[in-house]
Amino acid sequence: MHSNGDAERSSIGTLPVRAALLITANLLTACTLQPDYQRAELDVPGAWVNGASASSDAPNIVTMAGQDWWSRLHDPSIDRLVEAGLSDNPTLAEAAARVDRARALATGANAGRLPGITLEGSATRAREAADPSSGPSVQKSASFGARANWEVDLWGRVREGTTAARRRLDARIAEANGARMSLIGDIVDNAIALRACVLTRKVLQSDLTSREVELGIARKRLSFGAIAPVEVAAVQSNFLTARTQRIAQQEMCARLTNALAALSGLEASTIRAEFGSEPVAMANLNLLEPVDYDRIPIPPETQLALPATILLANPDVLAAENEAAARWAEVAVARAERLPRLDLVGVLTGQWIRSFGVGTTFISNSLGATLSGPLLDGGAGAANVRVAQAGYREAVAQLQLIARTTVRDLEDALAARQSADLRVQTAQESLEQARFALRANSARFEAGAIAQFELGETRRQLNRAQQDAITAQTDRAQSWVALVRRVGPAPSRQFTSTPENENSFND
């Protein structure tokens, strides 16, 4: 306990110390242990090797990725699947939780830049029997006050720690954007594949029915002795091969249906009804019904920006870039941990004491500074700096690898798009010729000019042409999806997490 006079003298005596500390803090707060972060050099080509030519009025794929890009396919079933997948998906919920956690950590790191104030209070009641003639005495005391602590950020340790936390928050947001883009891309990609699978299954069913008719004719000819048993065996082998392909195709359609159910959260029965992927009985197959190729979405014509522009929007590259920046800030934190640390402590306390019927009140305050730092640590501090530096180099290497992988994937998608565009044209021409041949041979068969075997072979040529056309159109649509999903969402469509931990940061 101090008297009022002692407290006043103590306060006056701390004024020179306080002024010295403030001057020192102002001089040293701006000290930095390393230069500001600079983005690492990335091996990015100046232009696309497989860049497809597009009209000048075609929309840029970066702009398109910032919108509901999947609606450009004009497929209502895909729109419904994407809407269902975005409304409730465990992957997106996990990404949101990671963003919220990173935001909370960034908020906690930023709190270290401000003074911390804690309240302290206590109360006691003591009873003593000092004199039996006068009875026991009661003594009461209470105290209440506030304690302020603030670390003077001499070397930028707190500042760099806040920077690292903020950069990791940006990385988690980029990863969440990537997860959203990946989910949409998986839904659209599998939906296109299911459309193609249903059409291919129809073609295989047509081929199987044709071979079944051919097998029946071969067995009748065998019964008349017109052909040898080995010829029937060859026809039956072709029929069984066609049946095996049809069974495998039905399994593929079922797998795609299950994948869409897992991605969107819809029931598999709903998806089968939406895409017409229910198994079709052989007796219900109409061989003269044309395959509806319009059910495979036709992607719009788009322009692809320069590689450097694309990388600025790619969520994987953004996440790796922010992680490298966070690791760079942690190098400064590790260096600052080896230097002295200055903490300011201020205490304001009020005490109330009552004993033998007399009450006394004391108000005291103090302001002090603590300077601490490592003297001998056996090399642990230097080792921590080397660990942080190695972590930064690792992050830079990962950034460069992700940038190269992204460019390679985009080049592959461009090459696939070019190949698919050419194959769509040639497959369409082949399909038209196969249809013409089938119509001509059907008329010749009805006139008795050719046998059933020749007509069956013409129909199988049409089936192969149809499968080639389906494959080419599917590849064209899926290569466009690959381009959009590798570009990533524009800032206007970026992921936002729950606002519970929102906090603004001041540099």
C-alpha positions in Angstrom: 0.0 0.0 0.0 1.1 3.5 -0.8 0.0 6.8 0.6 -1.4 9.4 -1.8 1.9 11.3 -1.6 3.9 8.2 -2.5 1.6 7.5 -5.4 2.0 11.1 -6.7 5.8 10.9 -6.4 5.8 7.6 -8.2 3.7 9.0 -11.0 6.0 12.0 -11.4 9.0 9.8 -11.4 7.8 7.8 -14.3 7.3 10.8 -16.6 10.9 10.7 -17.9 10.7 7.0 -18.4 7.4 7.3 -20.2 8.8 10.0 -22.6 11.9 7.9 -23.3 9.8 4.9 -24.1 7.5 6.8 -26.4 10.5 8.3 -28.3 12.2 4.9 -28.6 9.0 3.3 -29.8 8.5 6.0 -32.4 12.1 5.5 -33.6 12.0 1.7 -33.8 8.4 0.9 -34.8 9.3 1.4 -38.4 12.2 -1.1 -38.3 11.9 -3.9 -40.8 13.9 -7.1 -40.9 13.4 -7.8 -44.6 12.1 -6.2 -47.7 8.4 -6.4 -48.7 7.2 -9.5 -50.4 7.6 -9.7 -54.1 5.9 -12.2 -56.3 8.2 -14.9 -57.6 9.0 -15.1 -61.3 6.6 -17.5 -63.0 7.4 -19.4 -66.2 4.4 -18.2 -68.2 4.3 -18.2 -72.0 3.4 -15.0 -73.8 0.7 -16.7 -75.9 -1.2 -20.0 -76.2 0.3 -22.6 -78.4 -3.1 -24.2 -79.1 -5.1 -21.0 -79.1 -8.1 -21.4 -81.2 -9.2 -18.5 -83.4 -12.5 -16.9 -82.3 -14.5 -14.0 -83.7 -13.8 -10.6 -82.2 -17.2 -10.3 -80.7 -17.0 -13.6 -78.8 -17.2 -13.2 -75.1 -14.0 -13.5 -73.1 -13.8 -16.7 -71.1 -12.7 -14.8 -68.0 -15.8 -12.6 -68.1 -18.0 -15.6 -68.7 -16.5 -17.5 -65.8 -17.6 -14.6 -63.6 -21.2 -15.3 -64.5 -23.5 -18.3 -64.4 -21.4 -19.8 -67.2 -23.1 -23.2 -67.2 -26.4 -21.5 -68.3 -24.6 -20.8 -71.6 -25.1 -24.5 -72.5 -28.9 -24.0 -72.4 -29.6 -27.2 -70.7 -32.4 -26.9 -68.0 -31.4 -30.2 -66.4 -27.8 -28.9 -65.8 -29.2 -25.7 -64.4 -31.3 -27.6 -61.9 -28.4 -29.9 -60.9 -26.0 -27.0 -60.3 -28.6 -25.1 -58.3 -29.2 -28.2 -56.1 -25.4 -28.8 -55.7 -24.7 -25.2 -54.6 -27.6 -25.1 -52.1 -26.3 -27.9 -49.9 -22.9 -29.5 -50.4 -20.5 -30.9 -47.8 -17.5 -29.8 -49.8 -18.6 -26.2 -49.8 -19.6 -26.4 -46.2 -16.0 -27.6 -45.4 -14.5 -24.8 -47.4 -16.7 -22.3 -45.6 -15.6 -23.6 -42.2 -11.9 -23.3 -43.3 -12.5 -19.7 -44.4 -14.2 -18.9 -41.1 -11.4 -20.4 -39.1 -8.8 -18.5 -41.1 -10.8 -15.3 -40.6 -10.9 -15.9 -36.8 -7.2 -16.5 -36.7 -6.6 -13.3 -38.6 -8.8 -11.4 -36.2 -6.8 -12.8 -33.3 -3.5 -12.0 -34.9 -4.6 -8.4 -35.5 -5.7 -8.0 -31.9 -2.0 -8.2 -30.9 -1.4 -4.8 -32.5 -3.7 -3.1 -29.9 -3.3 -2.8 -26.1 -4.9 -5.5 -24.0 -6.8 -4.5 -20.9 -7.9 -6.9 -18.2 -10.0 -6.2 -15.1 -8.8 -7.4 -11.7 -10.8 -7.4 -8.5 -10.8 -9.1 -5.1 -12.6 -9.0 -1.7 -11.7 -10.5 1.7 -13.3 -10.7 5.1 -11.2 -11.7 8.1 -12.3 -12.3 11.7 -9.7 -12.3 14.5 -10.1 -12.8 18.3 -7.1 -10.6 19.4 -8.6 -9.6 22.8 -11.2 -11.9 24.5 -12.6 -9.0 26.6 -13.5 -6.9 23.6 -14.6 -9.7 21.3 -13.4 -10.6 17.9 -12.5 -8.0 15.3 -13.6 -8.0 11.7 -11.4 -6.7 8.9 -12.8 -6.1 5.4 -10.8 -5.3 2.3 -11.6 -4.9 -1.4 -9.6 -3.9 -4.5 -10.6 -3.3 -8.1 -8.5 -2.1 -11.0 -7.4 -2.5 -14.6 -4.2 -3.8 -16.1 -3.1 -2.8 -19.6 -0.4 -4.7 -21.6 1.0 -3.6 -24.9 3.9 -5.0 -26.9 5.8 -2.2 -28.7 6.2 -3.8 -32.1 9.9 -2.8 -32.5 10.8 -5.3 -35.2 7.4 -5.9 -36.9 6.8 -9.3 -35.3 3.1 -8.6 -34.6 2.7 -6.8 -37.9 4.2 -9.6 -39.9 2.2 -12.2 -38.0 -1.0 -10.3 -38.9 0.1 -10.2 -42.5 0.7 -13.9 -42.6 -2.7 -14.5 -41.1 -4.4 -12.2 -43.6 -2.6 -13.9 -46.5 -3.7 -17.3 -45.3 -7.3 -16.0 -45.1 -7.0 -14.9 -48.7 -5.6 -18.4 -49.6 -8.5 -20.1 -47.9 -11.0 -17.9 -49.8 -9.2 -18.7 -53.1 -9.4 -22.4 -52.2 -13.1 -22.0 -51.5 -13.6 -20.4 -54.8 -11.8 -23.3 -56.4 -13.9 -25.8 -54.6 -17.1 -24.1 -55.8 -15.7 -23.9 -59.4 -14.7 -27.6 -59.2 -18.1 -28.7 -57.9 -19.9 -26.9 -60.7 -17.4 -28.2 -63.2 -17.9 -31.8 -62.0 -21.6 -31.5 -62.2 -21.6 -30.1 -65.7 -19.0 -32.5 -66.9 -20.8 -35.6 -65.5 -24.1 -34.3 -66.9 -22.7 -34.0 -70.4 -21.2 -37.5 -70.0 -24.5 -38.9 -68.9 -26.3 -37.3 -71.9 -23.7 -39.0 -74.2 -23.9 -42.3 -72.3 -27.7 -42.5 -72.8 -27.4 -41.7 -76.5 -24.5 -44.3 -76.9 -26.5 -46.9 -75.1 -29.4 -46.4 -77.6 -27.0 -46.9 -80.5 -25.6 -50.0 -78.8 -29.1 -51.3 -78.4 -29.8 -50.8 -82.0 -26.6 -52.7 -82.9 -27.5 -55.5 -80.6 -31.0 -55.8 -82.1 -29.5 -55.9 -85.6 -27.1 -58.7 -84.6 -29.9 -60.6 -83.0 -31.9 -60.6 -86.2 -28.8 -61.6 -88.1 -28.3 -64.5 -85.6 -31.8 -65.7 -86.2 -31.3 -65.7 -89.9 -28.0 -67.6 -89.6 -29.7 -70.3 -87.4 -32.4 -70.8 -90.0 -29.8 -71.1 -92.8 -28.0 -73.7 -90.7 -31.1 -75.7 -90.3 -31.5 -75.8 -94.1 -27.9 -76.8 -94.5 -27.0 -73.6 -96.3 -24.1 -72.6 -94.1 -21.6 -74.4 -91.8 -21.9 -74.3 -88.0 -18.7 -72.3 -87.8 -20.4 -69.4 -89.5 -23.2 -69.4 -87.0 -20.6 -69.4 -84.2 -19.0 -66.3 -85.6 -22.4 -64.5 -85.9 -23.3 -65.6 -82.3 -19.9 -64.4 -81.0 -20.6 -60.9 -82.6 -24.0 -60.9 -80.9 -22.6 -61.7 -77.5 -19.9 -59.1 -77.9 -22.5 -56.5 -78.7 -24.5 -57.6 -75.6 -21.4 -57.2 -73.4 -20.8 -53.7 -74.7 -24.4 -52.8 -74.0 -24.2 -54.1 -70.4 -21.0 -52.2 -69.8 -22.6 -49.1 -71.2 -25.5 -49.4 -68.9 -23.2 -49.7 -65.9 -21.4 -46.5 -67.0 -24.7 -44.7 -67.1 -25.5 -45.9 -63.6 -22.1 -44.7 -62.3 -22.6 -41.3 -63.8 -26.1 -41.1 -62.3 -24.7 -42.0 -58.9 -22.0 -39.4 -59.3 -24.5 -36.7 -60.1 -26.6 -37.8 -57.1 -23.6 -37.4 -54.8 -22.6 -34.1 -56.2 -26.1 -32.5 -56.3 -27.8 -34.2 -53.4 -30.7 -35.2 -55.6 -32.2 -38.7 -55.6 -30.8 -41.1 -58.3 -34.3 -41.8 -59.5 -34.9 -38.1 -60.1 -31.7 -37.8 -62.2 -32.6 -40.9 -64.2 -36.0 -39.5 -65.0 -34.5 -36.1 -65.8 -31.9 -37.6 -68.3 -33.9 -40.5 -69.5 -31.2 -42.9 -68.3 -33.7 -45.6 -67.3 -32.9 -49.0 -68.9 -34.8 -49.6 -72.1 -36.2 -53.0 -72.9 -35.1 -54.5 -76.2 -38.7 -55.1 -77.2 -39.4 -51.4 -76.9 -36.6 -50.2 -79.1 -37.5 -48.5 -82.3 -34.6 -48.9 -84.8 -36.0 -46.2 -87.1 -36.1 -43.5 -84.4 -33.2 -41.1 -85.0 -30.7 -40.3 -82.2 -31.4 -36.9 -80.7 -27.9 -35.3 -80.8 -29.3 -31.9 -79.7 -29.4 -33.3 -76.2 -25.6 -32.9 -76.0 -25.1 -29.2 -75.1 -23.3 -27.1 -77.7 -20.8 -24.7 -76.0 -20.6 -21.1 -77.1 -17.7 -19.6 -78.9 -15.3 -17.9 -76.5 -12.0 -16.0 -76.5 -9.2 -17.0 -74.2 -7.1 -14.2 -72.6 -3.3 -14.2 -72.4 -1.8 -16.8 -70.0 -0.7 -14.1 -67.5 -4.3 -12.8 -67.3 -5.7 -16.3 -66.9 -3.3 -17.1 -64.0 -4.4 -14.0 -62.1 -7.9 -15.4 -61.8 -7.1 -19.1 -61.3 -8.0 -20.0 -57.7 -5.2 -22.6 -57.3 -2.6 -20.0 -58.3 -4.1 -17.4 -56.1 -4.1 -19.8 -53.1 -0.4 -20.7 -53.7 0.6 -17.1 -54.2 -1.0 -16.1 -50.8 0.6 -19.0 -49.1 4.0 -18.0 -50.4 3.4 -14.4 -49.1 2.4 -15.8 -45.7 5.6 -17.9 -45.5 7.6 -14.8 -46.4 6.0 -12.9 -43.5 6.8 -15.8 -41.2 10.5 -15.5 -42.0 10.3 -11.9 -40.6 8.5 -13.2 -37.5 11.2 -15.8 -36.9 13.9 -13.2 -37.2 12.0 -10.9 -34.8 11.8 -13.6 -32.2 15.6 -13.5 -31.8 15.6 -9.8 -30.9 14.7 -8.0 -27.7 11.0 -7.5 -26.9 9.6 -4.4 -25.2 6.3 -4.6 -23.3 4.5 -1.7 -21.6 2.5 -2.5 -18.5 0.1 0.0 -16.9 -1.9 -0.7 -13.7 -4.6 1.4 -12.0 -5.9 -0.1 -8.7 -8.3 1.1 -6.0 -8.2 -0.5 -2.6 -10.8 -0.2 0.2 -9.9 -1.4 3.8 -12.1 -1.3 6.9 -10.7 -2.4 10.2 -11.7 -1.6 13.8 -14.5 0.6 12.5 -12.1 2.8 10.5 -12.1 2.8 6.7 -9.2 3.7 4.4 -9.1 4.1 0.6 -6.0 3.9 -1.6 -5.8 4.7 -5.4 -2.5 3.7 -7.0 -1.3 3.6 -10.6 1.9 2.5 -12.2 3.5 2.4 -15.6 6.5 0.3 -16.4 8.3 -1.3 -19.3 9.9 -4.8 -19.6 12.7 -5.5 -22.0 13.4 -9.2 -22.6 15.2 -11.2 -25.2 17.0 -14.5 -25.7 20.6 -14.6 -24.5 21.6 -18.3 -25.1 19.1 -20.6 -26.9 21.5 -23.2 -28.3 20.9 -22.1 -31.9 17.1 -22.7 -31.7 16.3 -19.2 -32.9 18.6 -19.5 -35.9 17.1 -22.9 -36.7 13.6 -21.4 -36.6 14.7 -18.8 -39.2 16.1 -21.5 -41.5 12.9 -23.5 -41.1 10.8 -20.4 -42.1 13.1 -19.7 -45.1 12.9 -23.3 -46.3 9.1 -23.1 -45.9 9.1 -20.0 -48.1 11.2 -21.7 -50.8 8.9 -24.7 -50.7 5.8 -22.4 -51.2 7.5 -20.7 -54.1 8.3 -24.0 -55.8 4.7 -25.1 -55.3 3.5 -21.8 -56.8 5.7 -22.3 -59.9 4.5 -25.9 -60.2 0.9 -25.0 -60.0 1.3 -22.2 -62.6 3.0 -24.6 -65.0 0.3 -27.3 -64.4 -2.5 -24.7 -65.0 -0.9 -23.6 -68.3 -0.5 -27.3 -69.3 -4.1 -28.1 -68.5 -5.4 -25.1 -70.4 -3.2 -26.1 -73.4 -4.6 -29.6 -73.2 -8.2 -28.3 -73.1 -7.5 -26.0 -76.1 -6.0 -28.9 -78.0 -9.0 -31.0 -77.2 -11.4 -28.3 -78.2 -9.6 -27.9 -81.6 -9.6 -31.6 -82.2 -13.2 -32.0 -81.2 -14.3 -29.1 -83.5 -12.7 -30.9 -86.5 -14.0 -34.3 -85.5 -17.5 -32.9 -85.2 -17.4 -31.8 -88.8 -15.9 -35.0 -90.2 -18.2 -37.2 -88.0 -21.2 -35.3 -89.2 -20.3 -35.8 -92.8 -19.6 -39.5 -92.2 -23.0 -39.8 -90.4 -24.8 -38.3 -93.3 -23.2 -40.7 -95.8 -24.0 -43.7 -93.5 -27.6 -42.6 -93.4 -27.7 -42.3 -97.1 -26.2 -45.8 -97.5 -28.8 -47.2 -95.1 -31.7 -45.7 -96.9 -30.4 -47.0 -100.3 -29.7 -50.5 -99.0 -33.1 -50.6 -97.2 -34.8 -50.0 -100.6 -32.6 -52.6 -102.3 -33.4 -55.1 -99.5 -37.1 -54.6 -100.0 -36.7 -55.1 -103.7 -34.8 -58.3 -103.0 -31.5 -57.0 -104.5 -29.4 -57.7 -101.3 -29.5 -60.0 -98.4 -30.2 -59.3 -94.7 -26.5 -59.7 -93.9 -25.6 -56.8 -96.2 -28.4 -54.6 -94.8 -27.2 -55.4 -91.2 -23.7 -54.4 -92.0 -24.9 -51.1 -93.4 -26.9 -50.5 -90.2 -23.8 -51.3 -88.1 -21.8 -48.7 -90.1 -24.4 -46.2 -89.2 -24.1 -47.1 -85.6 -20.4 -46.6 -85.6 -20.8 -43.2 -87.3 -23.3 -42.3 -84.6 -21.0 -43.2 -81.8 -18.2 -41.2 -83.4 -20.5 -38.2 -83.7 -21.6 -38.6 -80.0 -17.9 -38.8 -78.9 -16.9 -35.7 -80.8 -19.7 -33.6 -79.6 -19.1 -34.7 -76.0 -15.4 -33.9 -76.2 -16.2 -30.5 -77.6 -18.6 -29.7 -74.7 -16.3 -31.1 -72.0 -13.2 -29.3 -73.3 -15.1 -26.0 -73.0 -16.0 -26.9 -69.4 -12.3 -27.7 -68.7 -11.3 -24.3 -70.0 -13.8 -22.4 -67.9 -13.1 -24.3 -64.7 -9.4 -23.8 -65.0 -9.8 -20.1 -65.4 -11.7 -19.8 -62.2 -14.3 -17.4 -60.9 -14.0 -13.6 -61.4 -14.0 -11.4 -58.3 -17.7 -10.6 -58.8 -18.6 -14.3 -58.2 -16.1 -15.1 -55.5 -16.9 -17.2 -52.5 -18.1 -15.4 -49.3 -18.3 -17.1 -45.9 -20.5 -16.5 -43.0 -20.3 -12.9 -41.6 -19.8 -14.0 -38.0 -16.0 -13.3 -37.9 -16.0 -10.3 -40.3 -13.3 -7.9 -39.3 -11.6 -5.0 -41.0 -7.8 -4.6 -40.9 -5.8 -1.4 -41.0 -2.3 -1.5 -42.3 
